[in-house]
Structures are given as C-alpha cells and as structure tokens.
C-alpha cells in the first residue's frame, strides 16, 4: 500500500511535465507535418529500406531499424519519415543529412556513437525528440554539436560525459527536458544552462557532483523537476536554489549531505516534493523549511537524525512524511510533529531505536489517516496516545517487541470503538513478552489471555485528627489489574506520584504500618519513594507527614488509575481541638498570675518611697551635682553640636553661591546663543535673497535655451518640407517629360506609316495595320476626361524647365479629379518658360484625347507662363470648338 501511495503522489505532481521518460517516442505525436506524407502512401511503403520495417502511425511514417547491426543510417531514407528507431546498432558517427526534412523523433540509443558532426543536428530542422543514451559520447566530442532551436527532449544518459561546458547546450531555447543521468559528470560550469530558459526537467541522477554552485540554475525560470540523486554532494549552501521559482520536484537522495544551511531552500515557493533520504543528516534547524509553503511530500528516511523537535513547525501544508530507518531517533515528543496540521500519512517504520512515544505526540495531527510504526523497538503504548486521531484509517504495528499485558489492553478496546480504523498485517503483529505469550498474535493475546479489572479504592483514611507537632499518616489502598498508580494532591496543590510498576517490582508482600501513637517512635530513615520537606510518599503508596502544622489542615485527594479506568477520594485532615483548648486555659492562667505579681511589686515600691520621703530620708544612690567627668562630656557634646551647625551653615551658603553662579552662567550663555542666532538669521536672509536671484537667472536662461531649441527645430522642419516638395516636383516633371517623348515618337511613326500606305495604296492593309498600335493609344478607347499635363518647354526641343516653387506637376497617370484637387487645393503653380502645345489636324486613325470644357479640369496657369505665344486656355477653347481635331 505504501508503494501505491508513493507512486500516486509522484504521478499527481508530475502531470504538468511535458515529457515522459518511459519510452523512446512520445505518446501523442505531433502530426503537424503529416499532411506532407498522406498522399502517395503506397509509394512510400514500397520504398522502405530493406533491413527495416515501415508502418503508419496516425498518418505518420514510422521506420524501425532496431537491432539490425547497421553501422550508419539506412540508405535511401524517405524524406517524409517522421519516426526513426535505430536502437541497438553499431553506428559510430552521426553525420550531416539533408534528406530527413520532417523527422520528428530519433532514437539512436544502445549504439557506439563516439562522434557527432557539428552540422548534423542543425540539419534536422523539425527534430523534437532525440535519444542518444547508452553510447560512448565524451564531453569534448559534443562541445559544439547541439545547436538546434526546435529540439524539445534530449536524452544523453549512460554516456561518458565528465564535464558540462558553457557552449555545450547553447542556442537550444526550445529544450524542455534534458537527461544527463548515469554519466561521470564532476563539474558544471556556471553558464552551462544559460540558454535553456524553457527547460522543465533536468536529470543528473548518478553522477559525481560534489558541490552545487549558485550560478548553475540562474536562468532556469521554468524548471519544474530537478534530480540530483546518487551524487557525491556533501553540503547544501544557502540560497543555492533561490532562482528556481517554478521548481516542484527536488530529489537529493543518496548523497553525503550532512549540514544543511538555514536558507538552503529559500525561494522554492512552489516545491511540492522534496527527497533527502539516505544522507548523513544528523540535525535540522527549526526554520530550514520555512520557505516551502507548497510542500506536500517530504522524505527524510535513512538519516541519523536524533531529534525531530520543531523541525516541521513551518510545513503546515505537508501531507506525506516519510521517516523510515532513522538510526538515531529514540523517542517522539510533543514537539516532534508540531505544525503538521494537514498531515495525512506518517511512516516511521524501521527505526530500530524508537522505544517511546509521548502521550501528546499526535495532538497536532488531527487529519492523519495512515500511521506506520512497524519494525521499531516499541514495547507498549500509553492509553490515550491516539485520542486526537479521529480520521485514522490504517495502522501498522508489526515487527515490534510488544509486551502483552493489561497496559496494552486499551488498544483492543480502542480498535473496537473506531470501526473505520484497520490494523494492517495483524497476523504479523506478535507478542514478545511475557514468555507464555511469546509469538502469539497481539490482538488474540489481548482478547483471550488478559484478565484486566478497573481501578478502585477499597480502603482510605476516613476520619483524621492530629495534634500540632505530631506525625500523621494518610492511607489509600487500591485494587485493579493492572495495579493502579496513585496520585496525592495536597491542599497547597503539591502532587506526589506513586507508579504501580515500581511498586510491583519492589513490593514483596511486606506492608509498613504507620502508628499515630506518639509514644511509639517512627522510623523515617527507611528509603522512601519521595520526600519533600515534612511529606513522605511511602513504598505502599500512603502519604505521611512528619510534624503536623496549622497550615497542613484541609482536603487531600487520592487518585487511582490504570489503563482501564480511574477513581478518586478526598481525605480531610483536621487538628485536635481539645488539645488546643487545654493549651489556651493554661496560658490565660499564667498570664493573669504574672500580671498580678507585677502590680503587687509596683504598689510596694511606691509605698516605700512615700515613707522615706515622709521621714526625709534620701536614697544614697541619688546625687544632685553631676561629676566633673559628666560635665566635661556634656561640654564636648555641646561643642560638637555647635561645630556641626557651623559646618551646615557654611555648606548651605556654598551651595547657594554655586547655584547662583550656575544660573548667571546659564543666562549669559542663553544671551550669547540668542545673539548668534539673530546674526545667523540675518545672514541666512541675505543668502535667501541671493539664492532667489540666482534661481530667477537660471529660470530665464532655461526659458531662453528652450526657445532657441524650438526655433532651431522649426527651421529644420521648414527646410525639410521645402526639400521634400522640391524633390517631388522634379520627379513628377521627369515622368511627364518621358511620357511626352514616347507619345511624340509614336506620332512620328504613325505619320510615316500613313505616308507609306498612301504611296502603296493598299486599302486592305490599312484597315489591318492601324490596329497594330499599342493598346494605350487605341482609338476605340474612351479617353475622355484625361487631363494633359502641363509641360514647361524652352524650345521645340522640349527641354524640361526647373521650378523652385512648391507646385507639383500632375502626372499623366492621375485621374482628372485627383489632378484637379492636387492643383487647386494644396500647391501654388509657378513655372518658368511655359509654352502651349500646338494643335493640328490628323486623320481618323490618330488617337484623340478630348478635353471637356469644365471648370474642374481647367488648371491654373501661373503668371510666369502667361507671356508665351499661345496660352493653354486658348488651346482648350479651340479643342471645344473643333471636336474632331486632336492634340498633336
């Protein structure tokens, strides 16, 4: 079941990968070129190479030449081959081939390829899948061999590559997957993968890499799968994977990684699967997985990790955790699985030193469904350890040395209450102790061989009354199988624990009797289970007090518990009030007798003093004059008092003087500061005025420079506009001049032809030959409304005049509307040496160009052209009067 869960998880993660490593060809081929080979399919089958097999797969030509002992590509390969399989041959060199124009997939694995032509791969312009695995390629032989912008998947596994250089995979911008597994790669240059910006899968499984540089993955923004399994990596540096923002699968298993930096996985925000199994990891820092917000599967199996406390605090989205064969782990504490709120599967099987699981180990994993403790060193489980696992479905406990007694009987009851929970491999879960149940099935032994009863208290001290200062004993005797544990709680909330297991091992039937009779001495020197001040926890579970004090009164709680149930009673300890009343009466009587005696003595002394005064008898101890020694001491004390007052007065005067000096100095300094501030303020005001003046000057200079730039730009635009108009006019005039020359040549030829026909007097030829003219000058064509361009001529030799104006001479190719708008709307007409075109009579065979008398078609004639012999307007009027005349 574990294998199926593992496989399902990996398949769910790798669904986004575009390439499958299971076969030489993709499952869904690209048929974009299939239209080129659908036709004439029967012809292509007949031209199949003799040693190969050809087939049709989705209208694509597939040629299979596997294991044919070929030493080169088959001869006479069709240019339309789509798939080509050359597995298991003896090909040594891949040479240039221009015939495979639509080849999409090529498999040359299991050959002896040692050399690749530098132009070979570039000639296969449509190749997307290339398999060169299991060959003898070296890094030097393929230095510049891989230059193909259409290749998507490249497999170079199981070759003899030892280094990846900068130019090995340059210009391969379309590569999606690269398989370099099972080589001898020891070093990867920093810029080796710089051009692989579309790479999705990179496989470096089973190489000899010892470290990973930060710059290797700097441009792999779309990388989703990175496999570094079975290398010689010893250290994971900080932020080594920070540029892999899209990475989802990272496999670092079977290396020698020992220390992992706190920021080694920083930046892997989309990582879903992380495999660190089979390394030398002994300790993981608390925040090492802080950046892995999307992590779903984590594998730390086969590492000497000794503690799991707070390691998974930040992996709140983790669902599958594998901790198999942890050789250094001995216990699971309440902090081992803290933070795993969404954990669904937990596998810690094979941890041979794991012998203790805390009662609150699974208090943070409420969504756990699968739990595997198989092949560990567990002997028992505390009742309540699975109380928070409300969704648990599968539990595996086989392979442990279980102690089958009543302390494990709760497991049978718990499995009965949780009907959706199943114990996997129950026939392989055996008892190890006691001897009579060894190798028995655990559930059967608990069900049929256990006699377990609930915990109960059958005797306890009901009434207690002790004198202050005397010893006290509180008894609480329990029954049950297994023997319950006892917990005492005092009125001051102190707790004393008595473990039943220790009692069973140490108790041999001897019972200590505790007497409350003060005449019988108590032996408090015997070894006790626990001692705290005046309190003793005896070996049989009773609580003793050495000397009772007034604060010891109150309720003492005794709790008895075993794996099946618990019971509790309250015992009230009170003081002996009769003893207290006797003490109070004696004290009152003694006090009264003492007071009466002091009063009697006082009265007797006053009586004696009065009698002596009445008879004038003085007491010999009284002396009215003081002795000289007394007087001297009194003077010394007075002088000392006077000296003290003088010193105090001087000290007070000195203090007041010092205070006054300080005040004066403070006022002087304040006055100086005020004057300095005033002078600085005046200077700042002057500086402000000067700065304002400078700003005004800078602003005026800025405006002046802006105006100059604008004027210069405007002048440049005007000059550019004038140059453009001048060049346009020259081009139009040149075109009109050449058109005019062609028309004149045609007319001259037509006149010569007419004269020859008149001389020959061949009427029939005339009717035919006049049809041989160019279609442009056909008389049948309607050329009305064609405007004759204005041609400025100097003499009869038809020189073109130059014009410096902005007018544009209308081309003969323009329509009349365009010409009229062009002349009248946008340009001013100025021309030098303008002459009109003479009008003569021609025969009916000449081409006639009629000019209608329309204001729209009448061009404007500039003033410079009005001095010619005949104006252009007059020619138009004459043309209107004689419609049968043509313009020569």
Helices and strands as residue ranges (DSSP letters): H 2-13, G 14-16, G 34-36, H 41-46, E 53-57, E 60-64, E 81-85, E 93-94, E 105-107, E 115-116, H 120-123, E 129-131, E 153-155, E 163-164, E 177-179, E 187-188, E 201-203, E 225-227, E 235-236, E 249-251, E 259-260, E 273-275, E 297-299, E 320-322, E 331-332, E 345-347, E 356-357, E 370-372, E 394-396, E 402-403, G 406-408, H 409-417, E 422-424, G 426-428, E 431-433, G 435-437, H 442-448, E 453-460, E 464-466, E 472-474, E 476-481, E 485-489, E 495-498, H 500-506, E 530-532, E 535-537, E 543-545, G 550-552, E 554-561, E 566-575, H 577-614, H 628-760, H 763-769, G 775-777, H 816-821, I 822-826, E 839-840, G 863-865, H 872-881, E 886-887
